[in-house]
Structure formats: structure tokens, C-alpha cells
Amino acid sequence: MLETSQDLLRLAIALVILFIGLAIGWGCVYIALILRDIKKMTKSARKKLDLIDQILETVKKKVETTANYLPPLIEGMGKLAAHFKDKKTSQKKRKK
């Protein structure tokens, strides 16, 4: 099998090429696994950001709805306070 030193050299070169091929293959698999994990993390982060966006959108709608009801509510409370104030002054006038 190994008759000359050239045969030994060719066997060594073949083993080195095989090792380099295995190393490159393992590196490709490792990079693919890293990219898969990055994809999972970005998908998870995107879901969380969408959830935060939905929460903020809901809060915004609630605030807008509440803001629409505030002016009439404040006006009504002012009229109610004025009514009670007038009623109180009229009761004081009756007592005198």
C-alpha cells in the first residue's frame, strides 16, 4: 500500500483535505444553528413589541374616549355646584 514516500504524502494530504472539509461542514452547521436562534429571538421580540403596541393603542383609545367625556362632565359638575350653591343661598335667605 505505502510503497514510496509520495504515497504517504498523498495519504496525509487526503486526510488534511478530509479534516478541512469536516471543519467547514461543522462550521456551516454551527452558523446555521446560530442564525436559527437569531431568527427565533427576533420573532419573539417582534411578538413582544406587537403586544406592547396593542397595549399602548388600547390605552390611547381609552384616553381619547375619556377626554371626549370630560368637557360635558366638567360642565355638568359646574352646573350642579352652581345649583347647590343657589339652593344653599336661597335657604339662608328664607331662614332670615
C-alpha positions in Angstrom: 0.0 0.0 0.0 2.6 2.6 1.0 5.5 1.8 -1.3 7.0 5.2 -1.6 7.2 8.4 0.4 5.0 10.0 -2.2 2.1 7.6 -1.3 2.5 8.7 2.4 2.4 12.3 1.3 -0.8 11.8 -0.7 -2.4 10.0 2.2 -1.5 12.8 4.5 -2.9 15.4 2.1 -6.1 13.4 1.7 -6.5 13.3 5.5 -5.9 17.0 5.8 -8.4 17.8 3.0 -10.9 15.5 4.7 -10.3 17.3 8.1 -10.7 20.7 6.4 -13.9 19.5 4.7 -15.3 18.3 8.1 -14.3 21.5 9.8 -16.0 23.6 7.1 -19.1 21.4 7.3 -19.3 21.7 11.0 -18.8 25.5 10.8 -21.7 25.8 8.3 -24.0 23.7 10.6 -22.9 25.9 13.6 -23.6 29.1 11.7 -27.0 27.7 10.6 -27.9 27.0 14.2 -26.8 30.5 15.3 -28.9 32.0 12.5 -31.9 29.9 13.5 -31.6 31.1 17.1 -31.3 34.7 16.0 -34.5 34.2 13.9 -36.3 32.8 17.0 -35.2 35.7 19.1 -36.2 38.4 16.6 -39.6 36.7 16.2 -40.1 36.6 20.0 -39.0 40.3 20.2 -41.4 41.2 17.4 -44.3 39.5 19.2 -43.5 41.4 22.4 -43.2 44.7 20.6 -46.6 44.0 18.9 -48.1 43.2 22.3 -46.7 46.5 23.7 -48.0 48.3 20.7 -51.5 46.9 21.2 -51.5 47.8 24.9 -50.4 51.4 24.0 -53.1 51.6 21.3 -55.7 50.4 23.8 -54.6 53.0 26.4 -54.6 55.7 23.7 -58.2 54.9 22.7 -59.3 54.8 26.4 -57.7 58.2 27.0 -59.3 59.7 23.9 -62.7 58.3 24.9 -62.3 59.7 28.4 -61.1 63.0 27.0 -64.3 63.2 24.9 -66.5 62.7 28.0 -64.6 65.2 30.3 -65.8 68.6 29.0 -69.5 67.7 29.3 -68.8 66.1 32.7 -67.0 69.2 33.9 -69.7 71.4 32.6 -72.4 69.3 34.3 -70.4 69.3 37.6 -70.1 73.1 37.4 -73.9 73.5 36.8 -74.6 71.1 39.7 -72.3 73.0 42.0 -74.0 76.3 41.0 -77.4 74.7 41.6 -76.4 73.6 45.1 -74.8 77.0 45.8 -78.0 78.8 44.7 -80.1 76.4 46.8 -77.9 77.0 49.8 -78.1 80.8 49.5 -81.9 80.6 49.0 -82.2 78.5 52.1 -80.2 81.0 54.1 -82.4 83.9 52.8 -85.5 82.0 53.9 -84.2 81.5 57.4 -83.5 85.2 57.9 
